[in-house]
Amino acid sequence: MADVDAILEAAHLKNDHVREYVRYWAGITGAANIEVVSADDDARLVQEALEAGEILPAGEDLYYSRSYFKDTARSEERTIVATSNPADKGVYNNWYPAAEMKEKLTGLMTGASAGKTMYVIPYLMSPPGSPVEKYAAGVQLTDNRAVVLHINRMARVGTDFINNLANPDSFVRAVHVTGDLENLGQGTPEDKRYFVTVADERTILHFGSSYGGNALLGKIAHGLRQAAYDGWASGEFLAEQFMLLGITDKVTGKKWNIAGGFPSASGKTNLAMTLSPDTLGDRYYVEFYGDDITWMWVGSDGRLYGMNPEFGVFGVAKDTNEKTNPTALDAIAPGTKSIFTNIAYNTKTQEVWFEGRTPLPPADLDGWVDWKGTPIADRPEAEKNAPWAHPNSRFTTTLANVPNVAADFENPVGVPIDGIIFGGRTSDREPLIRAITDVAEGVYDGLTLGAEATFAADGLDGQLRYDPMSMRPFMSYPEGPYAAHWLSIINATTDKPIFAHVNWFQRDAADGHFLWPGYRDNLRALLWLMRLKDGEVTGVESPVGILPTKEELDIEGLDIEPADLDKLLTIDIDRWRQEVGFRQAHLEQFTNLPEAIWEAHRRVAEALGE
């Protein structure tokens, strides 16, 4: 065992609370060596990982990694929130007693890093000086070098962030032990993986993965679960799985910032990284702040402020191309030091490919292996048409690589939030956009956010899979207090953001074509929303919100059939009456839901004639 104190001293890690924490877990895990890392170590760590075969070169300053084939996604059923208070149990947070989980994880981690290096990663999930900085500091311990490389791209990393804390003990303790991935029983009754956030102790203990949010603990476990609990416990802020973008009118100089929550596969990343349509590009400039997490609080001027606590993008590679997301392609171009995970790789040319990158895969199969490392040319006939890349394949890059990243993305005061939008993939019932000006009805709409599930999955035609505020997998405290906390924060503002629900995925019932072109044209709906907030348009009232008129929506240069546009700007009353019944059953799961939410539900039901 290495001399922990001598190593920490040599690394200029001065925080005694951090040193005690490192000593303790070094003893538990049995790591053979300790190394304190910072962003400045990245080039050396990349070279070491290349030499060890942990990553492969994928072009100029680009890298390729492959995870164990049973370790390719976030695992919700193994993800737990633990506290000492049984009242913290909610419908979705998979609550367990803290004492039980700490004992279990300590047992699993004991000796599990023997012979390995334990990397100490001091990080910050906010720009220095932020109003929420005291909740942003953390120290992750990991026995996996590739994990360090990802965190260097996703967070601000360095000892200064934890040496100078106002309260030296106010950091999140995050421990990640990879485990023997081939012998963990993934998906069986003997599954040994546990991904636990001990929220009331600000401790994160993850065992049994080297992938994504299971291993990058600052991202989901700290950035969402722990931060959401901290925000509620303190009463100071919200931490949500929201994208954040800015829109500037270059003619008037007016700027708006919009945050929004979208369930999986509902277009959140593409919207976050969108650009203006060509015909509107001379007037409107869109800036990227973040694609996944937004922390929000009330500023001293009474406005709602928000910021992206992350320092990078961990994006889904599948279907990223020049049409869907040209911004992302620029962010992962040669020279960006990006990391690709679980996509197809050419062992001879070092090229990478994933489904949707081009209409067809490379014709010459020489050197190409799929995400499992199997040569494409050698696949058996039954697997000839299987995906080359895993559907959840990813790219990791820093925010600075995004070409339209906001100039002030590191401003510690954040940006004022003008609008909060929700959007789920639905083929009917949801119009292009409907605005909501009442706070309780806006929060109610977020709590009943959903996207379509297949008939085969749930046996109920037309019922959505509800994903409150897009936080269903990340909830850390009960839904009733969650709704109350939302109402408290938004109602504390004097200049309230406008709420809206958007849907880019409505289809024609006859032939199934999408009614709306989507992608960059989605900006048109957001521009209408901001004009509505500013009093420049009035829209038309409907039972579920304010809809644009055709005249109010800027459709210059838009290729759309008039009948499709008419359909997008109306609602199906019968379908909505059915939807209200589904919402009732959904909300009845939650105890202590504020009466204001039930009143909002009743108002919508009554407006629909229910």
C-alpha positions in Angstrom: 0.0 0.0 0.0 1.3 3.4 -1.0 2.0 6.2 1.5 -1.3 8.0 1.1 -0.3 11.1 3.1 2.9 11.6 1.2 1.1 11.3 -2.1 -1.6 13.8 -1.2 1.0 16.2 0.2 3.1 16.0 -3.0 -0.1 16.7 -5.0 -0.7 19.8 -2.9 -4.1 18.4 -1.7 -4.4 20.4 1.5 -8.0 19.8 2.6 -7.8 17.6 5.7 -11.4 16.3 5.3 -10.6 15.2 1.8 -7.4 13.5 2.9 -9.2 11.6 5.6 -11.8 10.5 3.1 -9.1 9.3 0.7 -7.3 7.4 3.4 -10.4 5.6 4.5 -11.5 4.4 1.1 -7.9 3.5 0.0 -8.0 1.2 3.0 -11.4 -0.3 2.1 -10.7 -0.8 -1.6 -7.1 -2.1 -1.1 -5.8 0.0 -4.0 -2.1 -0.5 -4.6 -1.4 3.1 -5.5 -3.0 6.6 -5.2 -2.8 9.3 -7.8 -4.4 12.8 -7.6 -5.3 14.1 -11.0 -6.2 17.4 -12.6 -7.2 18.5 -16.1 -3.5 19.2 -16.7 -2.7 15.5 -16.5 -5.0 14.6 -19.4 -2.4 14.3 -22.1 -0.3 12.0 -20.0 -3.3 9.9 -19.0 -4.4 9.6 -22.6 -0.9 8.3 -23.6 -0.9 5.8 -20.8 -4.4 4.6 -21.7 -3.3 4.2 -25.3 -0.2 2.3 -24.4 -2.3 0.0 -22.1 -4.9 -0.6 -24.9 -7.7 0.9 -22.7 -8.5 3.4 -25.5 -7.6 3.4 -29.2 -6.7 6.2 -31.6 -9.6 7.4 -33.8 -8.0 10.1 -35.8 -6.2 13.4 -34.9 -6.7 13.8 -31.1 -9.8 11.5 -31.2 -10.1 8.4 -29.2 -12.2 5.2 -29.1 -13.3 3.2 -26.1 -15.3 0.0 -25.8 -17.1 -1.1 -22.6 -18.0 -4.6 -21.6 -20.9 -5.8 -23.7 -23.2 -6.1 -20.7 -22.2 -2.6 -19.4 -23.5 -0.2 -22.0 -26.2 1.9 -20.4 -27.6 3.5 -17.2 -29.2 0.8 -15.1 -32.3 2.2 -13.4 -33.2 -1.0 -11.6 -29.8 -1.1 -9.9 -29.8 2.7 -9.1 -30.8 3.6 -5.5 -31.4 6.6 -3.4 -30.6 6.0 0.3 -31.3 8.2 3.3 -31.8 7.7 7.0 -35.4 8.9 6.8 -38.1 6.5 5.4 -40.3 9.6 4.6 -37.9 10.3 1.7 -39.2 7.2 -0.2 -41.1 8.2 -3.3 -42.7 6.4 -6.2 -39.7 6.6 -8.5 -36.5 7.1 -6.4 -36.0 3.4 -5.4 -35.4 4.3 -1.8 -33.5 2.1 0.7 -32.2 2.7 4.2 -28.8 4.4 4.2 -27.3 2.0 6.8 -28.2 -1.0 4.8 -26.8 0.3 1.5 -23.5 1.6 3.1 -22.9 -1.8 4.7 -23.6 -3.6 1.4 -21.4 -1.3 -0.7 -18.6 -1.3 1.8 -18.6 -5.1 1.6 -18.6 -5.2 -2.2 -15.8 -2.6 -2.4 -13.6 -4.2 0.2 -10.4 -5.3 -1.5 -12.0 -4.8 -5.0 -9.3 -2.4 -6.2 -6.4 -4.6 -5.1 -3.4 -4.2 -7.5 -4.9 -1.1 -9.1 -4.4 2.7 -8.9 -7.1 4.7 -7.2 -7.4 8.0 -8.9 -8.5 11.0 -6.8 -10.5 13.5 -8.9 -11.3 16.8 -7.3 -14.0 18.5 -9.3 -16.5 21.3 -9.4 -20.1 21.1 -10.9 -20.4 24.8 -11.5 -18.3 27.8 -12.6 -16.3 29.1 -9.6 -18.1 31.8 -7.8 -21.6 30.6 -8.6 -24.4 31.2 -6.1 -24.8 27.4 -5.9 -21.0 26.7 -5.7 -21.3 25.3 -2.2 -23.3 22.4 -3.5 -21.0 21.8 -6.5 -17.7 20.6 -5.1 -16.9 16.9 -5.1 -14.1 14.3 -5.0 -14.5 11.1 -7.0 -12.3 8.1 -6.4 -12.1 5.6 -9.2 -9.9 2.7 -10.1 -10.5 3.2 -13.8 -8.2 5.4 -15.9 -10.7 5.7 -18.8 -13.2 7.1 -16.4 -10.8 9.9 -15.4 -10.5 10.8 -19.1 -14.2 11.2 -19.4 -14.5 13.2 -16.2 -11.7 15.6 -17.4 -14.1 16.4 -20.3 -17.3 16.6 -18.3 -16.3 18.6 -15.2 -13.8 21.2 -13.9 -11.0 19.2 -12.4 -8.2 20.3 -10.0 -7.2 20.5 -6.4 -7.9 24.2 -6.1 -11.6 23.5 -6.2 -11.5 21.6 -2.9 -8.5 23.2 -1.2 -10.2 26.5 -0.8 -13.8 25.6 0.2 -15.5 28.0 2.5 -16.6 24.9 4.5 -13.8 22.4 4.0 -16.2 19.5 4.7 -18.8 20.6 2.2 -17.9 18.3 -0.7 -19.7 15.3 -2.2 -17.9 12.1 -1.5 -18.1 9.9 -4.6 -16.5 6.4 -4.8 -16.5 4.3 -7.9 -15.1 0.8 -8.0 -15.3 -1.0 -11.4 -15.5 -4.5 -10.1 -15.0 -7.7 -12.1 -17.3 -6.8 -15.0 -17.4 -10.3 -16.4 -18.6 -11.9 -13.2 -21.2 -9.5 -11.8 -24.3 -11.3 -12.9 -25.7 -8.3 -14.8 -29.5 -8.7 -15.3 -29.8 -11.8 -13.1 -31.1 -12.4 -9.6 -27.4 -12.5 -8.5 -26.6 -9.1 -9.9 -23.9 -7.5 -7.8 -24.1 -4.0 -9.3 -25.2 -1.2 -7.0 -25.3 2.5 -7.9 -26.3 4.3 -4.6 -26.6 8.0 -3.7 -26.7 8.4 0.1 -28.4 11.8 -0.4 -28.6 13.0 3.2 -24.9 12.3 3.7 -23.9 13.6 0.3 -22.1 10.4 -0.4 -22.2 8.4 -3.7 -21.2 4.8 -3.9 -21.2 3.0 -7.3 -20.0 -0.6 -7.8 -19.9 -2.7 -10.9 -19.6 -0.6 -14.1 -17.2 1.5 -16.1 -19.9 3.1 -18.3 -21.5 6.6 -18.4 -23.5 7.8 -15.5 -22.8 4.6 -13.6 -19.1 5.6 -13.5 -19.0 9.4 -14.1 -20.4 10.2 -10.7 -20.3 14.0 -11.0 -22.7 13.8 -13.9 -26.0 12.1 -13.0 -25.5 11.0 -9.4 -24.1 14.4 -8.2 -25.4 16.7 -10.9 -29.0 15.5 -10.7 -29.8 13.1 -7.8 -27.6 14.7 -5.1 -28.1 18.2 -6.3 -31.9 17.8 -6.5 -31.9 16.6 -2.9 -29.6 19.4 -1.9 -31.8 22.0 -3.6 -34.9 20.7 -1.8 -33.2 20.3 1.6 -31.8 23.8 1.4 -34.9 25.3 -0.3 -32.5 27.2 -2.5 -32.5 25.8 -6.0 -33.8 23.2 -8.5 -31.6 20.7 -10.3 -33.3 19.2 -13.4 -32.5 17.1 -16.4 -33.0 20.2 -18.6 -31.3 21.5 -21.7 -30.5 25.3 -21.8 -30.2 27.5 -24.9 -30.1 31.2 -25.7 -31.7 33.1 -28.6 -30.6 36.5 -29.7 -32.5 38.8 -32.0 -29.6 40.5 -33.9 -31.8 43.3 -35.0 -33.2 44.4 -31.7 -30.5 43.0 -29.4 -33.1 41.2 -27.3 -32.0 37.9 -25.8 -34.0 35.1 -24.4 -32.9 32.0 -22.5 -35.0 28.8 -22.5 -34.6 25.7 -20.4 -36.5 22.5 -21.0 -37.1 18.9 -20.1 -37.6 16.1 -22.6 -37.9 12.3 -22.0 -35.5 10.0 -23.8 -35.7 10.1 -27.6 -37.7 13.3 -27.6 -35.1 15.6 -29.3 -33.5 17.3 -26.3 -29.9 17.3 -27.4 -30.8 18.2 -31.0 -32.8 21.2 -29.7 -30.1 22.2 -27.3 -27.5 22.3 -30.1 -29.8 23.7 -32.7 -29.1 26.6 -35.1 -31.4 29.0 -36.8 -33.1 27.9 -40.0 -31.3 29.3 -43.0 -34.1 31.8 -43.8 -33.9 33.2 -40.3 -30.2 33.0 -39.8 -29.5 36.7 -40.6 -31.7 37.8 -37.7 -31.5 35.1 -35.0 -28.4 33.6 -33.4 -28.8 30.5 -31.1 -26.3 29.8 -28.3 -25.7 26.5 -26.6 -25.4 26.3 -22.8 -26.1 22.7 -22.1 -27.9 19.6 -23.3 -28.6 17.6 -20.1 -28.6 19.4 -16.7 -29.7 22.8 -15.5 -29.6 24.1 -12.0 -32.0 27.0 -11.3 -32.5 29.5 -8.5 -34.0 32.9 -7.8 -31.6 35.8 -8.4 -31.5 39.0 -6.3 -33.4 40.8 -9.1 -36.4 38.4 -8.7 -35.8 36.5 -11.9 -35.2 32.8 -12.3 -31.5 32.1 -13.1 -30.0 28.9 -14.5 -26.7 27.4 -15.4 -25.3 24.1 -16.8 -23.2 22.6 -14.1 -21.4 20.4 -16.5 -18.2 21.2 -18.5 -18.9 18.8 -21.4 -21.3 16.9 -23.5 -21.9 13.1 -23.2 -24.1 12.8 -26.3 -25.8 9.9 -28.0 -24.0 9.2 -31.3 -26.8 7.4 -33.1 -28.4 9.5 -35.8 -26.1 12.5 -35.3 -25.4 13.9 -38.8 -25.3 17.1 -40.8 -29.1 17.4 -40.8 -30.0 16.4 -37.3 -27.1 18.1 -35.4 -24.3 19.7 -37.4 -23.2 21.5 -34.2 -22.4 18.1 -32.6 -20.4 17.0 -35.5 -18.2 20.1 -35.2 -17.8 19.4 -31.5 -16.3 15.9 -32.2 -14.2 16.8 -35.2 -10.5 16.0 -35.4 -8.4 18.0 -32.9 -11.2 18.1 -30.2 -9.8 15.3 -28.0 -13.3 13.7 -28.0 -13.9 10.1 -26.9 -16.2 7.8 -28.8 -17.7 4.9 -26.9 -19.3 1.7 -28.3 -19.5 2.7 -31.9 -18.0 0.9 -35.0 -14.2 1.2 -35.4 -11.8 0.4 -38.3 -8.7 -1.2 -36.9 -6.7 -0.3 -40.0 -7.8 3.2 -40.8 -8.8 4.3 -37.2 -12.1 5.6 -38.6 -15.4 5.4 -36.6 -19.0 5.1 -37.7 -22.4 4.8 -36.2 -25.9 4.4 -37.5 -27.3 7.6 -39.0 -23.9 9.1 -39.5 -24.3 8.4 -43.2 -27.3 6.9 -45.0 -25.5 3.6 -45.5 -22.5 2.0 -43.6 -19.1 1.9 -45.3 -19.2 -0.5 -48.3 -15.7 -1.7 -47.8 -15.8 -3.9 -44.7 -12.0 -4.3 -44.5 -10.9 -3.6 -40.9 -14.3 -2.7 -39.6 -15.4 -4.2 -36.2 -18.7 -3.6 -34.4 -19.1 -2.2 -30.9 -18.3 -5.6 -29.5 -15.1 -5.9 -31.4 -16.4 -8.5 -33.9 -15.2 -8.1 -37.5 -18.2 -7.0 -39.6 -17.1 -9.1 -42.5 -17.0 -12.2 -40.3 -20.5 -11.9 -38.9 -22.7 -15.0 -39.3 -25.6 -14.6 -41.7 -28.2 -14.2 -38.9 -26.3 -11.0 -37.7 -25.5 -9.4 -41.0 -28.0 -6.6 -40.5 -27.3 -6.1 -36.8 -26.3 -2.5 -35.8 -22.6 -1.7 -36.0 -22.8 0.7 -33.1 -24.7 0.1 -29.9 -28.0 2.1 -29.9 -26.7 4.0 -26.8 -23.2 4.7 -28.2 -21.8 8.0 -27.1 -19.4 10.8 -27.7 -17.7 12.8 -24.9 -16.4 16.3 -25.6 -15.9 19.6 -23.8 -18.3 22.5 -24.0 -15.6 24.7 -25.5 -15.6 22.4 -28.6 -19.2 23.3 -29.4 -19.0 26.0 -32.1 -22.0 28.0 -30.9 -21.4 27.6 -27.2 -22.5 30.8 -25.4 -19.7 33.3 -24.8 -20.9 33.5 -21.2 -21.3 29.8 -20.5 -18.8 30.1 -17.6 -20.4 33.2 -16.1 -20.9 32.3 -12.4 -24.1 34.3 -12.1 -25.9 32.1 -14.7 -28.4 33.5 -17.1 -32.0 34.6 -16.6 -34.6 32.0 -17.7 -37.4 33.4 -19.8 -39.1 30.1 -20.6 -39.5 26.6 -19.4 -40.6 24.0 -21.9 -41.5 20.4 -21.8 -41.7 18.0 -24.8 -42.4 14.3 -25.3 -42.5 12.3 -28.5 -46.2 11.9 -29.2 -47.8 11.2 -32.6 -51.1 12.9 -31.6 -52.9 14.9 -28.9 -50.0 17.4 -28.4 -49.9 20.4 -30.8 -46.7 22.0 -32.0 -46.7 24.3 -29.0 -49.1 25.4 -26.3 -48.1 28.1 -23.8 -49.0 28.1 -20.1 -49.0 31.3 -18.1 -50.2 30.0 -14.8 -47.4 28.7 -12.6 -49.4 25.8 -11.0 -50.6 24.7 -14.4 -47.1 24.9 -15.8 -45.7 22.7 -13.0 -48.8 20.4 -13.4 -47.9 20.0 -17.1 -44.3 19.1 -16.2 -45.5 16.5 -13.7 -47.6 14.9 -16.4 -44.9 15.0 -19.1 -44.9 11.8 -21.1 -43.8 10.2 -24.3 -45.4 7.3 -26.2 -44.8 3.8 -25.1 -45.4 1.0 -27.6 -48.7 -1.0 -27.4 -46.6 -4.2 -26.9 -44.9 -2.6 -23.9 -47.9 -1.6 -21.8 -51.0 -3.0 -23.6 -52.8 0.3 -23.5 -53.3 2.1 -26.7 -52.6 5.8 -26.4 -51.3 5.9 -22.9 -48.1 7.8 -22.4 -45.1 6.6 -20.2 -45.1 9.5 -17.8 -41.7 11.0 -16.9 -42.3 14.0 -14.5 -40.1 16.9 -15.6 -38.0 14.2 -17.4 -36.7 13.4 -13.9 -38.3 9.9 -13.5 -34.9 8.1 -13.4 -33.2 10.8 -11.3 -35.7 11.6 -8.5 -34.1 11.6 -5.1 -37.0 12.7 -2.9 -40.8 12.2 -3.0 -42.9 13.6 -5.8 -45.3 15.5 -3.5 -42.5 17.6 -1.9 -40.9 17.8 -5.4 -44.0 19.6 -6.8 -44.2 21.8 -3.7 -40.5 22.8 -4.1 -41.1 23.7 -7.7 -44.0 25.9 -6.8 -42.0 27.5 -4.0 -39.0 28.4 -6.3 -41.0 29.7 -9.3 -43.5 31.6 -7.1 -40.6 33.4 -5.4 -39.8 35.1 -8.7 -41.2 38.5 -9.5 -40.6 38.1 -13.3 -41.9 34.6 -13.9 -40.8 32.4 -16.8 -43.5 31.3 -19.2 -44.2 27.6 -19.5 -44.9 25.7 -22.7 -45.3 22.2 -24.0 -43.8 21.4 -27.5 -44.1 18.4 -29.8 -42.1 18.0 -32.9 -43.3 14.5 -33.6 -47.0 14.7 -34.6 -47.9 12.4 -37.5 -50.5 12.2 -40.1 -53.1 9.5 -39.2 -53.4 8.4 -42.8 -49.9 7.9 -44.1 -47.8 8.4 -41.0 -45.6 11.3 -42.2 -44.4 13.9 -39.7 -46.4 17.1 -39.9 -43.6 19.3 -38.8 -40.1 19.3 -40.4 -38.4 19.6 -37.0 -34.6 20.2 -36.3 -33.7 23.8 -36.9 -37.2 24.8 -37.7 -38.2 24.1 -34.1 -36.8 27.5 -33.4 -39.9 29.0 -34.9 -42.1 27.7 -32.1 -39.7 29.1 -29.5 -39.6 32.5 -31.1 -43.4 32.6 -31.0 -43.3 31.7 -27.3 -40.9 34.5 -26.4 -43.0 37.0 -28.4 -46.1 35.8 -26.4 -44.2 36.4 -23.2 -43.2 39.9 -24.3 -46.8 40.8 -25.3 -46.1 41.0 -29.1 -48.6 38.3 -29.9 -51.7 37.0 -28.2 -52.4 33.5 -29.6 -55.7 31.8 -29.1 -56.9 30.2 -25.9 -57.5 26.4 -25.8 -58.5 24.2 -22.8 -54.8 23.2 -22.5 -53.0 26.4 -23.1 -52.5 29.2 -25.6 -51.9 28.2 -29.2 -50.2 30.2 -32.0 -52.2 31.5 -34.9 -50.9 30.8 -38.4 -50.2 34.5 -38.8 -48.2 34.7 -35.6 -45.9 31.8 -36.3 -42.9 32.9 -38.5 -43.0 30.4 -41.4 -40.8 32.3 -43.8 -39.0 29.7 -45.9 -40.8 26.8 -44.3 -41.8 23.9 -46.5 -45.0 22.7 -45.0 -48.5 21.8 -46.3 -51.2 24.2 -45.1 -53.3 21.3 -43.9 -50.5 20.0 -41.8 -49.9 23.4 -40.3 -53.6 23.6 -39.4 -53.5 20.3 -37.7 -50.4 21.3 -35.7 -52.1 24.3 -34.3 -55.3 22.6 -33.1 -56.0 20.1 -30.4 -58.1 16.9 -30.4 -60.6 17.4 -27.6 -61.6 13.7 -27.4 -58.0 12.6 -27.2 -57.4 15.1 -24.5 -60.4 14.0 -22.5 -58.9 10.5 -22.5 -55.5 12.0 -21.6 -56.9 13.7 -18.5 -58.1 10.4 -17.2 -54.7 8.9 -17.6 -53.2 11.9 -15.8 -55.6 11.5 -12.9 -54.4 8.0 -12.3 -50.7 9.0 -12.7 -51.0 11.8 -10.1 -52.9 9.7 -7.6 -49.7 7.6 -7.1 -48.1 10.6 -5.4 -48.8 11.3 -1.7 -48.9 14.9 -0.4 -49.3 16.4 -3.8 -49.9 20.2 -3.3 -53.6 21.2 -3.6 -52.5 23.8 -6.2 -51.6 20.9 -8.6 -55.0 19.2 -8.1 -56.7 22.5 -8.7 -54.7 22.9 -11.9 -55.8 19.4 -13.0 -59.4 20.1 -12.3 -59.3 23.4 -14.3 -57.9 21.6 -17.3 -60.5 18.8 -17.0 -63.3 21.3 -16.7 -62.1 23.3 -19.7 -62.2 20.1 -21.7 -65.8 19.5 -20.6 -64.9 16.6 -18.3 
